[in-house]
Amino acid sequence: MKKIILYIAASLDQRIAEPDGSLEWLTGFPNPSKADHSYKDLLTSFDTVLIGGRAYRELLNMDVIWPYQEQITYVVSHHDWGKEENIHFITENVIETISALRNEQGKDILLAGGGELISMLFAADLVDEMQICYIPIILGEGISLFPKQPKESKWDLKKSTVYDSGIIKVEYKKIS
């Protein structure tokens, strides 16, 4: 069975996007050494990406090269924008479809956001691990990392890494 691993950037106050859903706060963070914080290496361990519709649109608006070219991406949304190469849309039976993906053979599944999808998968007990990169900024307002979290879950710290940029990456595994 594949693991679903949340990998996401969050502000110190646990925000993953600005109030309008924008991710521009991430591009404004200084990174003079152009470090990727091991992201490219991490991507090689996934063959599937899950992302919410709003996060997908915001990522497209950032004018960056699509980061998941080697993976099949499933966008969970209320709208189906049609099939694109390696991008599929899940508009119905979300938990059932993701559970079926999880039971396929292959590499693990990257959960790349957004907040509603994260909450949905946590409520269904489908997230196995988390890697959260805390960016040293306080947004004050915005979309919460865990909005409307309906139930408690316990996690074991596997590793923490501090980067020269001030980013701290923490890795957790769910305690069964």
Backbone bond lengths (Angstrom), bond angles and torsions (degrees), N, CA, C in turn:
res aa  C-N    CA-C-N  psi(-1)  N-CA   C-N-CA  omega(-1)  CA-C   N-CA-C  phi
1 M - - - 1.446 - - 1.520 108.86 -
2 K 1.339 114.99 136.54 1.456 120.43 177.23 1.523 109.99 -72.60
3 K 1.326 115.66 150.52 1.458 120.61 172.03 1.524 107.94 -94.70
4 I 1.323 115.88 147.32 1.455 121.09 170.66 1.523 106.65 -102.14
5 I 1.334 115.23 121.47 1.452 121.54 -175.45 1.527 109.32 -119.65
6 L 1.318 115.28 118.70 1.457 121.20 175.64 1.519 108.19 -78.05
7 Y 1.324 116.54 123.47 1.456 122.28 172.67 1.516 106.24 -126.43
8 I 1.327 116.06 118.77 1.456 118.54 -173.47 1.519 110.65 -155.44
9 A 1.329 115.23 153.20 1.462 121.71 172.66 1.519 107.92 -95.29
10 A 1.319 115.86 140.30 1.463 121.30 178.87 1.524 108.82 -140.17
11 S 1.315 114.98 149.69 1.461 120.02 173.42 1.528 108.55 -74.84
12 L 1.309 115.90 169.75 1.466 119.27 179.22 1.525 112.10 -61.45
13 D 1.327 117.03 -26.36 1.463 120.24 178.01 1.535 111.87 -96.07
14 Q 1.331 115.94 25.64 1.470 123.60 171.65 1.523 114.11 65.03
15 R 1.333 117.85 34.82 1.463 121.97 176.47 1.524 108.15 -103.81
16 I 1.346 115.57 139.22 1.466 119.94 179.69 1.523 112.25 -108.53
17 A 1.336 116.23 -11.19 1.460 121.08 178.63 1.524 108.70 -157.53
18 E 1.310 114.54 161.82 1.459 120.64 175.82 1.536 108.80 -71.43
19 P 1.338 118.70 167.80 1.469 120.34 -176.58 1.536 114.39 -53.92
20 D 1.341 117.01 -32.56 1.469 119.95 179.63 1.528 112.61 -86.32
21 G 1.344 117.27 4.72 1.459 121.63 -179.49 1.515 113.67 91.64
22 S 1.308 117.46 -4.71 1.454 121.93 -177.17 1.530 111.98 -64.08
23 L 1.319 115.00 144.70 1.468 122.20 176.42 1.523 111.73 -107.56
24 E 1.325 116.35 11.89 1.462 120.95 -177.36 1.521 113.36 -58.01
25 W 1.312 117.53 -26.92 1.464 120.38 179.99 1.525 111.11 -60.16
26 L 1.330 116.87 -26.29 1.470 120.38 179.19 1.522 111.89 -74.17
27 T 1.323 116.80 -37.95 1.468 118.82 -178.67 1.523 111.66 -74.26
28 G 1.327 116.97 -20.64 1.463 120.37 179.25 1.510 113.92 -82.92
29 F 1.331 117.75 -8.21 1.454 120.30 -178.45 1.526 109.49 -76.17
30 P 1.333 118.53 128.70 1.463 120.35 -177.46 1.533 112.39 -65.98
31 N 1.319 114.90 135.10 1.460 121.88 177.83 1.532 107.65 -144.11
32 P 1.330 116.89 69.27 1.465 120.29 -173.79 1.527 113.98 -59.74
33 S 1.332 117.76 -30.24 1.466 119.76 -178.97 1.525 112.24 -85.44
34 K 1.343 117.54 -3.39 1.469 123.04 -179.59 1.532 111.82 58.09
35 A 1.323 116.93 31.51 1.462 121.99 179.48 1.531 110.22 -67.28
36 D 1.317 116.67 141.01 1.473 119.68 177.63 1.526 111.19 -99.83
37 H 1.322 117.07 2.74 1.470 123.12 176.45 1.528 111.60 53.91
38 S 1.336 116.20 40.21 1.464 125.38 176.73 1.529 113.64 69.61
39 Y 1.341 117.76 16.52 1.465 121.27 -176.58 1.526 112.65 -65.75
40 K 1.338 117.72 -43.91 1.467 120.19 -179.45 1.523 111.13 -62.04
41 D 1.326 117.10 -40.29 1.466 120.44 177.29 1.521 110.61 -64.77
42 L 1.321 116.31 -40.78 1.458 120.84 179.33 1.523 110.95 -60.91
43 L 1.323 117.83 -42.39 1.461 121.14 -176.86 1.522 113.01 -59.35
44 T 1.324 117.88 -27.61 1.469 119.86 -179.20 1.526 112.33 -67.69
45 S 1.331 118.21 -14.94 1.467 120.38 180.00 1.528 112.50 -90.63
46 F 1.342 118.01 4.44 1.464 122.54 -179.41 1.521 110.81 -121.39
47 D 1.335 116.03 143.26 1.461 119.93 170.07 1.528 111.41 -115.65
48 T 1.333 115.67 -4.71 1.462 121.72 -177.04 1.527 109.29 -138.24
49 V 1.332 116.07 142.21 1.460 122.24 177.12 1.526 108.17 -126.56
50 L 1.334 115.80 135.44 1.462 122.40 172.40 1.518 108.00 -111.67
51 I 1.331 116.75 134.25 1.458 121.04 178.89 1.519 108.89 -149.41
52 G 1.307 116.21 143.76 1.456 121.22 177.31 1.520 111.01 -74.07
53 G 1.330 116.00 158.23 1.458 121.54 -176.83 1.520 113.81 -60.62
54 R 1.318 116.81 -43.70 1.463 120.19 -179.34 1.536 110.85 -66.69
55 A 1.333 117.02 -42.79 1.466 120.70 177.80 1.528 110.62 -64.08
56 Y 1.325 116.75 -37.61 1.467 121.71 177.18 1.526 110.47 -60.97
57 R 1.326 117.03 -48.47 1.469 120.91 179.66 1.532 111.32 -61.81
58 E 1.337 116.21 -42.20 1.465 119.39 -179.71 1.524 111.67 -66.07
59 L 1.321 116.59 -37.32 1.464 120.05 177.58 1.525 110.01 -64.36
60 L 1.323 117.11 -40.63 1.468 120.43 177.09 1.525 111.45 -64.22
61 N 1.329 116.67 -34.40 1.468 121.43 -179.35 1.528 113.04 -73.74
62 M 1.314 117.96 -13.29 1.465 121.20 -176.61 1.522 113.04 -77.64
63 D 1.317 117.82 -5.06 1.459 121.35 179.27 1.533 111.70 57.18
64 V 1.339 114.72 48.31 1.463 120.78 176.07 1.529 108.34 -119.41
65 I 1.296 115.75 161.39 1.467 120.11 174.82 1.525 107.69 -68.55
66 W 1.324 117.00 135.19 1.465 121.60 -179.22 1.532 108.73 -54.68
67 P 1.337 118.11 118.03 1.462 120.88 -172.62 1.529 114.84 -77.23
68 Y 1.331 117.29 -9.97 1.470 119.76 -173.22 1.528 111.74 -115.26
69 Q 1.318 116.29 44.13 1.464 120.93 -178.00 1.524 112.82 -67.04
70 E 1.319 117.49 -28.00 1.465 121.65 -177.58 1.523 112.80 -90.81
71 Q 1.326 117.52 -4.40 1.457 121.97 -177.41 1.528 109.87 -115.85
72 I 1.317 115.11 159.60 1.462 120.39 170.65 1.523 106.57 -88.78
73 T 1.318 116.94 127.62 1.454 122.35 -177.06 1.524 109.95 -105.27
74 Y 1.324 114.90 134.63 1.465 121.82 174.10 1.523 107.17 -115.24
75 V 1.326 115.80 119.20 1.451 122.37 179.25 1.529 107.71 -99.16
76 V 1.328 116.59 121.00 1.456 121.45 178.31 1.518 107.10 -91.85
77 S 1.330 115.55 117.09 1.455 119.58 -172.46 1.526 111.05 -152.79
78 H 1.319 115.17 163.13 1.465 120.64 172.71 1.522 110.25 -79.51
79 H 1.336 117.12 -16.05 1.461 122.08 -176.20 1.527 110.33 -121.28
80 D 1.308 116.16 140.62 1.460 122.11 174.48 1.519 106.95 -101.37
81 W 1.325 116.61 115.38 1.460 120.94 -178.52 1.522 111.79 -90.88
82 G 1.308 116.98 13.72 1.456 120.25 179.94 1.514 110.77 89.06
83 K 1.315 115.25 159.56 1.461 120.03 -176.41 1.523 110.74 -78.59
84 E 1.309 114.97 135.04 1.449 122.15 172.75 1.525 106.54 -123.15
85 E 1.315 116.49 166.20 1.458 120.06 -179.19 1.530 110.64 -58.98
86 N 1.316 116.47 122.05 1.467 124.59 178.73 1.528 114.14 62.64
87 I 1.342 118.14 12.53 1.465 121.09 177.71 1.523 108.53 -125.40
88 H 1.329 115.37 123.40 1.464 121.81 -179.86 1.529 107.96 -123.64
89 F 1.312 116.31 155.54 1.457 121.38 -178.28 1.523 110.06 -115.87
90 I 1.320 115.72 131.36 1.462 122.07 176.02 1.525 106.16 -106.35
91 T 1.325 116.08 115.00 1.464 120.21 -178.20 1.529 112.01 -115.68
92 E 1.311 117.49 -13.95 1.466 122.16 -179.47 1.522 109.08 -139.19
93 N 1.329 115.26 159.94 1.470 121.08 175.52 1.526 111.68 47.75
94 V 1.311 115.79 49.30 1.463 122.02 -172.51 1.528 111.56 -59.47
95 I 1.314 117.64 -53.32 1.470 120.90 -176.67 1.522 110.53 -63.92
96 E 1.311 117.59 -42.07 1.464 120.66 179.47 1.524 111.28 -63.51
97 T 1.337 116.23 -43.01 1.465 120.50 -179.67 1.528 110.93 -65.32
98 I 1.328 116.65 -44.29 1.470 120.01 -179.59 1.527 110.45 -68.19
99 S 1.317 117.85 -37.37 1.472 120.68 175.83 1.520 110.68 -61.23
100 A 1.328 116.94 -39.99 1.472 120.74 178.06 1.530 110.25 -65.53
101 L 1.332 117.65 -41.37 1.472 120.86 177.30 1.526 110.46 -61.10
102 R 1.320 115.31 -39.41 1.463 121.27 -179.11 1.532 111.45 -64.74
103 N 1.314 116.60 -30.49 1.465 121.11 -178.56 1.521 113.67 -85.57
104 E 1.323 118.25 -4.39 1.461 121.31 177.41 1.531 110.25 -74.55
105 Q 1.304 115.46 160.56 1.462 121.09 174.36 1.524 108.83 -77.22
106 G 1.318 116.71 150.99 1.455 120.43 175.56 1.502 112.30 135.45
107 K 1.319 114.59 -163.44 1.457 121.72 -179.56 1.525 110.07 -79.06
108 D 1.319 115.84 173.56 1.460 121.36 -178.23 1.530 111.82 -69.45
109 I 1.335 114.96 172.88 1.465 123.15 -177.78 1.519 109.09 -111.03
110 L 1.326 116.10 128.73 1.460 122.25 176.85 1.523 108.82 -90.43
111 L 1.314 116.82 124.25 1.459 122.83 171.87 1.521 106.22 -97.14
112 A 1.339 116.35 110.01 1.457 121.03 -171.79 1.530 113.55 -102.81
113 G 1.309 118.86 5.71 1.471 122.03 179.64 1.508 109.77 117.75
114 G 1.245 119.05 178.04 1.411 134.46 -0.09 1.529 113.38 -96.13
115 G 1.310 113.81 -166.74 1.451 121.74 -171.69 1.517 114.87 -58.23
116 E 1.331 117.87 -44.00 1.463 120.24 -179.14 1.526 111.17 -64.94
117 L 1.325 116.66 -43.00 1.465 120.27 179.76 1.524 110.47 -66.40
118 I 1.323 117.00 -40.66 1.467 120.51 177.24 1.518 109.89 -57.88
119 S 1.334 116.84 -48.62 1.466 120.33 179.85 1.523 111.93 -61.55
120 M 1.324 116.36 -41.25 1.460 120.90 -179.96 1.532 110.88 -61.01
121 L 1.323 116.89 -44.22 1.464 120.59 -178.09 1.525 111.83 -73.81
122 F 1.332 117.30 -33.14 1.463 119.57 174.39 1.522 110.32 -65.25
123 A 1.327 117.07 -43.05 1.463 121.07 179.91 1.527 111.35 -62.11
124 A 1.328 116.67 -32.07 1.468 121.48 179.20 1.525 111.71 -88.47
125 D 1.340 117.62 3.41 1.459 123.22 178.52 1.532 112.03 59.74
126 L 1.333 116.19 42.69 1.462 120.87 -176.70 1.526 114.38 -107.00
127 V 1.324 118.70 -4.63 1.472 120.44 -179.40 1.525 108.74 -94.83
128 D 1.337 115.66 124.39 1.464 121.64 -175.33 1.525 113.59 -96.85
129 E 1.324 115.72 -35.07 1.459 120.83 -177.65 1.519 109.09 -143.82
130 M 1.339 115.17 159.80 1.465 121.39 176.43 1.520 109.26 -134.67
131 Q 1.321 115.45 141.14 1.451 122.76 168.42 1.522 105.57 -128.91
132 I 1.323 115.25 109.99 1.456 120.80 -176.77 1.522 108.21 -112.97
133 C 1.320 116.08 123.84 1.463 121.81 176.55 1.517 107.63 -98.92
134 Y 1.328 116.17 108.90 1.457 120.82 179.61 1.514 109.81 -85.27
135 I 1.325 114.70 118.41 1.454 122.24 178.74 1.524 107.30 -90.50
136 P 1.326 118.77 131.35 1.466 120.16 -175.35 1.530 113.08 -74.67
137 I 1.321 113.77 71.75 1.456 122.00 177.10 1.527 107.05 -148.76
138 I 1.305 116.73 146.06 1.464 121.18 173.83 1.522 106.67 -111.42
139 L 1.329 116.33 118.82 1.458 120.56 -179.07 1.521 112.38 -83.28
140 G 1.324 117.26 -27.15 1.458 120.48 179.23 1.511 113.09 82.55
141 E 1.307 117.20 -49.60 1.458 122.46 176.88 1.512 108.13 -133.70
142 G 1.310 115.51 160.43 1.455 119.60 176.95 1.510 111.04 143.41
143 I 1.313 114.69 -170.24 1.458 121.64 -178.16 1.518 108.91 -82.19
144 S 1.308 115.40 126.86 1.457 122.30 -177.05 1.530 111.28 -74.14
145 L 1.310 115.42 147.96 1.460 121.05 175.81 1.525 110.87 -60.97
146 F 1.313 117.35 -39.50 1.462 121.63 -179.50 1.530 110.42 -124.95
147 P 1.337 117.93 69.25 1.459 118.28 -179.85 1.527 110.68 -71.86
148 K 1.300 115.39 140.63 1.468 121.30 174.46 1.523 112.54 52.25
149 Q 1.316 117.12 41.13 1.465 120.11 179.77 1.522 109.37 -66.21
150 P 1.327 117.89 114.70 1.464 120.49 -172.14 1.520 116.60 -82.81
151 K 1.314 118.22 -20.43 1.458 117.24 -177.25 1.521 111.13 -146.67
152 E 1.304 113.92 158.90 1.456 121.08 -179.33 1.525 110.07 -77.82
153 S 1.319 115.30 145.02 1.466 120.73 171.44 1.520 107.42 -142.84
154 K 1.318 116.64 152.98 1.465 121.43 -177.19 1.531 109.38 -113.82
155 W 1.344 114.15 143.17 1.454 120.89 -173.71 1.520 110.20 -133.48
156 D 1.339 115.49 146.48 1.455 123.06 178.82 1.525 108.21 -108.05
157 L 1.329 116.96 128.65 1.457 121.50 178.19 1.529 108.91 -70.79
158 K 1.335 116.21 120.82 1.461 121.43 177.79 1.520 111.48 -91.69
159 K 1.356 115.40 -39.69 1.459 118.71 -173.36 1.523 108.80 -166.78
160 S 1.315 115.55 149.58 1.463 120.32 170.22 1.526 107.74 -134.54
161 T 1.322 115.00 142.09 1.455 121.15 -177.92 1.521 108.67 -131.56
162 V 1.325 116.26 131.59 1.456 121.55 176.95 1.524 107.43 -107.04
163 Y 1.332 116.40 128.36 1.462 121.78 179.97 1.527 110.35 -104.11
164 D 1.337 115.72 157.71 1.462 121.38 179.85 1.524 112.30 -57.72
165 S 1.311 116.68 -26.84 1.465 121.66 -178.61 1.527 112.33 -71.63
166 G 1.338 116.71 -10.64 1.460 120.80 -175.83 1.519 112.70 96.76
167 I 1.324 116.57 -5.92 1.461 121.38 177.69 1.525 109.02 -73.60
168 I 1.316 115.87 138.85 1.462 122.18 174.21 1.517 107.65 -118.26
169 K 1.330 116.23 123.10 1.466 120.77 176.53 1.518 108.23 -104.06
170 V 1.334 115.40 124.64 1.459 120.35 176.53 1.517 108.80 -114.29
171 E 1.324 115.35 137.78 1.453 121.33 -178.92 1.519 109.03 -118.92
172 Y 1.331 115.00 127.77 1.471 121.88 -177.47 1.522 110.03 -125.49
173 K 1.335 114.12 149.37 1.460 121.30 173.00 1.525 106.99 -121.77
174 K 1.332 115.65 136.62 1.462 119.95 -178.57 1.517 110.03 -67.26
175 I 1.321 115.18 136.38 1.459 121.20 176.03 1.529 106.54 -85.91
176 S 1.310 115.50 121.79 1.479 119.92 -176.76 1.501 112.92 -70.04
